[in-house]
């Protein structure tokens, strides 16, 4: 019986650590989108500032809204995933309390 309880506790800890790793991965992904967004915006502004030809200036003007869009998309994706992760964590907490009381 004691060994079975240890197995349940290990599984719970392993699951909690997996959720924590998932949260960190979600945050890393958000930071990647932020980095992409900032890079595109700065590149677009720089290209527009130093452009000698019209097509090059057009590329610069396209980089800015694409960068803003990438930032917004990254934020929306991050919030959606964070909500899903928290929903996964809630039932685990309830299940854990029931297992401990048994």
Secondary structure, 3 states (H helix, E strand, C coil): CHHHHHHHHHHHHHHHHHHHHHHHHHHHHHHHHHHHHHHHHHHHHHHHHHCCCHHHHHHHHHHHHHHHHHHHHHHHHHHHHHHHHHHHHHHHHHHHHHHHHC
